[in-house]
Amino acid sequence: MVDNVDELKGRIKEAAGDLTDDGGLKREGKVDQGVGKVKEIVEDIGDKFKK
């Protein structure tokens, strides 16, 4: 399950780009997914420092 909005948005964009054969949209989706993963990592690091 995807807990991150950016990751979910990226997956949707990537799938839409795949369906419409839009390479730009697929790339945007992958970037959004990457942004979501980075945000998760930063959040995890912040949580560890709070403890």
N, CA, C and O atoms as a printed pandas DataFrame, in Angstrom:
     atom_number atom_name residue_name chain_id  residue_number  x_coord  y_coord  z_coord
0              1         N          MET        A               1    0.840   -1.194    0.000
1              2        CA          MET        A               1    0.000    0.000    0.000
2              3         C          MET        A               1    0.878    1.249    0.000
3              4         O          MET        A               1    1.922    1.283    0.652
4              5         N          VAL        A               2    0.461    2.240   -0.712
5              6        CA          VAL        A               2    1.212    3.480   -0.818
6              7         C          VAL        A               2    0.696    4.460    0.235
7              8         O          VAL        A               2   -0.478    4.831    0.218
8              9         N          ASP        A               3    1.569    4.878    1.148
9             10        CA          ASP        A               3    1.186    5.814    2.200
10            11         C          ASP        A               3    1.476    7.253    1.809
11            12         O          ASP        A               3    1.035    8.179    2.489
12            13         N          ASN        A               4    2.197    7.449    0.744
13            14        CA          ASN        A               4    2.664    8.771    0.378
14            15         C          ASN        A               4    1.902    9.282   -0.841
15            16         O          ASN        A               4    1.803    8.587   -1.853
16            17         N          VAL        A               5    1.372   10.480   -0.744
17            18        CA          VAL        A               5    0.567   11.061   -1.819
18            19         C          VAL        A               5    1.382   11.239   -3.098
19            20         O          VAL        A               5    0.893   10.971   -4.195
20            21         N          ASP        A               6    2.624   11.692   -2.951
21            22        CA          ASP        A               6    3.464   11.904   -4.140
22            23         C          ASP        A               6    3.734   10.592   -4.866
23            24         O          ASP        A               6    3.739   10.537   -6.096
24            25         N          GLU        A               7    3.957    9.538   -4.090
25            26        CA          GLU        A               7    4.194    8.237   -4.715
26            27         C          GLU        A               7    2.956    7.755   -5.460
27            28         O          GLU        A               7    3.052    7.242   -6.575
28            29         N          LEU        A               8    1.808    7.923   -4.844
29            30        CA          LEU        A               8    0.553    7.506   -5.472
30            31         C          LEU        A               8    0.293    8.316   -6.739
31            32         O          LEU        A               8   -0.074    7.766   -7.778
32            33         N          LYS        A               9    0.487    9.618   -6.638
33            34        CA          LYS        A               9    0.308   10.490   -7.804
34            35         C          LYS        A               9    1.249   10.063   -8.926
35            36         O          LYS        A               9    0.864   10.037  -10.095
36            37         N          GLY        A              10    2.475    9.733   -8.561
37            38        CA          GLY        A              10    3.452    9.294   -9.553
38            39         C          GLY        A              10    3.047    8.002  -10.230
39            40         O          GLY        A              10    3.192    7.855  -11.444
40            41         N          ARG        A              11    2.538    7.066   -9.446
41            42        CA          ARG        A              11    2.096    5.797  -10.029
42            43         C          ARG        A              11    0.939    6.011  -11.004
43            44         O          ARG        A              11    0.868    5.382  -12.060
44            45         N          ILE        A              12    0.037    6.911  -10.625
45            46        CA          ILE        A              12   -1.109    7.193  -11.503
46            47         C          ILE        A              12   -0.628    7.844  -12.798
47            48         O          ILE        A              12   -1.065    7.468  -13.886
48            49         N          LYS        A              13    0.272    8.822  -12.679
49            50        CA          LYS        A              13    0.803    9.486  -13.876
50            51         C          LYS        A              13    1.539    8.499  -14.766
51            52         O          LYS        A              13    1.385    8.513  -15.987
52            53         N          GLU        A              14    2.333    7.650  -14.148
53            54        CA          GLU        A              14    3.100    6.676  -14.935
54            55         C          GLU        A              14    2.160    5.730  -15.675
55            56         O          GLU        A              14    2.382    5.413  -16.844
56            57         N          ALA        A              15    1.118    5.284  -14.994
57            58        CA          ALA        A              15    0.151    4.383  -15.633
58            59         C          ALA        A              15   -0.593    5.097  -16.760
59            60         O          ALA        A              15   -0.825    4.514  -17.818
60            61         N          ALA        A              16   -0.964    6.353  -16.535
61            62        CA          ALA        A              16   -1.659    7.119  -17.567
62            63         C          ALA        A              16   -0.744    7.325  -18.775
63            64         O          ALA        A              16   -1.183    7.217  -19.920
64            65         N          GLY        A              17    0.512    7.618  -18.515
65            66        CA          GLY        A              17    1.472    7.782  -19.603
66            67         C          GLY        A              17    1.667    6.496  -20.379
67            68         O          GLY        A              17    1.848    6.508  -21.597
68            69         N          ASP        A              18    1.628    5.390  -19.660
69            70        CA          ASP        A              18    1.751    4.078  -20.300
70            71         C          ASP        A              18    0.557    3.813  -21.215
71            72         O          ASP        A              18    0.710    3.341  -22.342
72            73         N          LEU        A              19   -0.627    4.125  -20.710
73            74        CA          LEU        A              19   -1.848    3.889  -21.490
74            75         C          LEU        A              19   -1.938    4.784  -22.719
75            76         O          LEU        A              19   -2.412    4.356  -23.771
76            77         N          THR        A              20   -1.482    6.021  -22.585
77            78        CA          THR        A              20   -1.589    6.975  -23.684
78            79         C          THR        A              20   -0.318    7.053  -24.525
79            80         O          THR        A              20   -0.239    7.831  -25.476
80            81         N          ASP        A              21    0.666    6.249  -24.168
81            82        CA          ASP        A              21    1.963    6.242  -24.843
82            83         C          ASP        A              21    2.611    7.627  -24.805
83            84         O          ASP        A              21    3.185    8.091  -25.790
84            85         N          ASP        A              22    2.502    8.277  -23.633
85            86        CA          ASP        A              22    3.064    9.608  -23.409
86            87         C          ASP        A              22    4.309    9.463  -22.541
87            88         O          ASP        A              22    4.211    9.330  -21.321
88            89         N          GLY        A              23    5.468    9.489  -23.170
89            90        CA          GLY        A              23    6.729    9.315  -22.464
90            91         C          GLY        A              23    6.980   10.383  -21.415
91            92         O          GLY        A              23    7.540   10.096  -20.357
92            93         N          GLY        A              24    6.572   11.605  -21.697
93            94        CA          GLY        A              24    6.758   12.704  -20.744
94            95         C          GLY        A              24    5.970   12.481  -19.465
95            96         O          GLY        A              24    6.471   12.728  -18.368
96            97         N          LEU        A              25    4.756   12.021  -19.606
97            98        CA          LEU        A              25    3.906   11.762  -18.447
98            99         C          LEU        A              25    4.459   10.594  -17.628
99           100         O          LEU        A              25    4.412   10.608  -16.398
100          101         N          LYS        A              26    4.975    9.599  -18.319
101          102        CA          LYS        A              26    5.591    8.458  -17.622
102          103         C          LYS        A              26    6.800    8.920  -16.809
103          104         O          LYS        A              26    6.989    8.499  -15.668
104          105         N          ARG        A              27    7.618    9.793  -17.410
105          106        CA          ARG        A              27    8.790   10.309  -16.702
106          107         C          ARG        A              27    8.380   11.151  -15.497
107          108         O          ARG        A              27    8.979   11.048  -14.427
108          109         N          GLU        A              28    7.347   11.989  -15.678
109          110        CA          GLU        A              28    6.842   12.790  -14.556
110          111         C          GLU        A              28    6.403   11.890  -13.415
111          112         O          GLU        A              28    6.653   12.182  -12.246
112          113         N          GLY        A              29    5.750   10.804  -13.763
113          114        CA          GLY        A              29    5.293    9.861  -12.754
114          115         C          GLY        A              29    6.443    9.260  -11.982
115          116         O          GLY        A              29    6.375    9.119  -10.761
116          117         N          LYS        A              30    7.501    8.905  -12.690
117          118        CA          LYS        A              30    8.669    8.329  -12.020
118          119         C          LYS        A              30    9.339    9.358  -11.108
119          120         O          LYS        A              30    9.807    9.020  -10.021
120          121         N          VAL        A              31    9.383   10.613  -11.556
121          122        CA          VAL        A              31    9.966   11.673  -10.731
122          123         C          VAL        A              31    9.123   11.857   -9.467
123          124         O          VAL        A              31    9.667   11.961   -8.367
124          125         N          ASP        A              32    7.812   11.898   -9.620
125          126        CA          ASP        A              32    6.933   12.058   -8.459
126          127         C          ASP        A              32    7.116   10.909   -7.470
127          128         O          ASP        A              32    7.117   11.120   -6.257
128          129         N          GLN        A              33    7.269    9.707   -7.989
129          130        CA          GLN        A              33    7.495    8.559   -7.114
130          131         C          GLN        A              33    8.814    8.721   -6.356
131          132         O          GLN        A              33    8.897    8.422   -5.165
132          133         N          GLY        A              34    9.822    9.188   -7.048
133          134        CA          GLY        A              34   11.117    9.416   -6.403
134          135         C          GLY        A              34   11.032   10.478   -5.316
135          136         O          GLY        A              34   11.612   10.330   -4.241
136          137         N          VAL        A              35   10.306   11.546   -5.606
137          138        CA          VAL        A              35   10.113   12.614   -4.615
138          139         C          VAL        A              35    9.414   12.042   -3.382
139          140         O          VAL        A              35    9.781   12.358   -2.250
140          141         N          GLY        A              36    8.417   11.209   -3.608
141          142        CA          GLY        A              36    7.694   10.600   -2.498
142          143         C          GLY        A              36    8.601    9.730   -1.648
143          144         O          GLY        A              36    8.511    9.750   -0.421
144          145         N          LYS        A              37    9.471    8.969   -2.290
145          146        CA          LYS        A              37   10.386    8.107   -1.541
146          147         C          LYS        A              37   11.379    8.931   -0.731
147          148         O          LYS        A              37   11.690    8.585    0.409
148          149         N          VAL        A              38   11.879   10.020   -1.315
149          150        CA          VAL        A              38   12.810   10.886   -0.593
150          151         C          VAL        A              38   12.115   11.508    0.617
151          152         O          VAL        A              38   12.700   11.578    1.698
152          153         N          LYS        A              39   10.887   11.955    0.445
153          154        CA          LYS        A              39   10.142   12.540    1.568
154          155         C          LYS        A              39    9.961   11.516    2.689
155          156         O          LYS        A              39   10.069   11.857    3.866
156          157         N          GLU        A              40    9.689   10.268    2.326
157          158        CA          GLU        A              40    9.548    9.221    3.332
158          159         C          GLU        A              40   10.848    9.025    4.106
159          160         O          GLU        A              40   10.832    8.891    5.329
160          161         N          ILE        A              41   11.967    9.008    3.396
161          162        CA          ILE        A              41   13.269    8.817    4.035
162          163         C          ILE        A              41   13.560    9.967    4.992
163          164         O          ILE        A              41   14.004    9.746    6.119
164          165         N          VAL        A              42   13.311   11.190    4.543
165          166        CA          VAL        A              42   13.559   12.365    5.383
166          167         C          VAL        A              42   12.659   12.313    6.621
167          168         O          VAL        A              42   13.097   12.631    7.726
168          169         N          GLU        A              43   11.433   11.923    6.433
169          170        CA          GLU        A              43   10.500   11.811    7.551
170          171         C          GLU        A              43   10.975   10.748    8.548
171          172         O          GLU        A              43   10.912   10.962    9.759
172          173         N          ASP        A              44   11.443    9.618    8.047
173          174        CA          ASP        A              44   11.955    8.548    8.904
174          175         C          ASP        A              44   13.166    9.027    9.703
175          176         O          ASP        A              44   13.286    8.730   10.892
176          177         N          ILE        A              45   14.056    9.763    9.053
177          178        CA          ILE        A              45   15.235   10.286    9.742
178          179         C          ILE        A              45   14.802   11.263   10.838
179          180         O          ILE        A              45   15.329   11.232   11.950
180          181         N          GLY        A              46   13.836   12.130   10.515
181          182        CA          GLY        A              46   13.325   13.071   11.510
182          183         C          GLY        A              46   12.718   12.366   12.697
183          184         O          GLY        A              46   12.901   12.794   13.837
184          185         N          ASP        A              47   11.987   11.277   12.443
185          186        CA          ASP        A              47   11.377   10.496   13.525
186          187         C          ASP        A              47   12.448    9.884   14.422
187          188         O          ASP        A              47   12.280    9.830   15.640
188          189         N          LYS        A              48   13.547    9.423   13.830
189          190        CA          LYS        A              48   14.623    8.816   14.614
190          191         C          LYS        A              48   15.301    9.843   15.516
191          192         O          LYS        A              48   15.702    9.520   16.634
192          193         N          PHE        A              49   15.431   11.091   15.029
193          194        CA          PHE        A              49   16.047   12.132   15.839
194          195         C          PHE        A              49   15.141   12.579   16.979
195          196         O          PHE        A              49   15.617   13.023   18.024
196          197         N          LYS        A              50   13.836   12.459   16.770
197          198        CA          LYS        A              50   12.884   12.844   17.817
198          199         C          LYS        A              50   12.917   11.881   18.998
199          200         O          LYS        A              50   12.596   12.258   20.125
200          201         N          LYS        A              51   13.309   10.631   18.730
201          202        CA          LYS        A              51   13.328    9.614   19.791
202          203         C          LYS        A              51   14.485    9.749   20.681
203          204         O          LYS        A              51   14.637    8.967   21.620
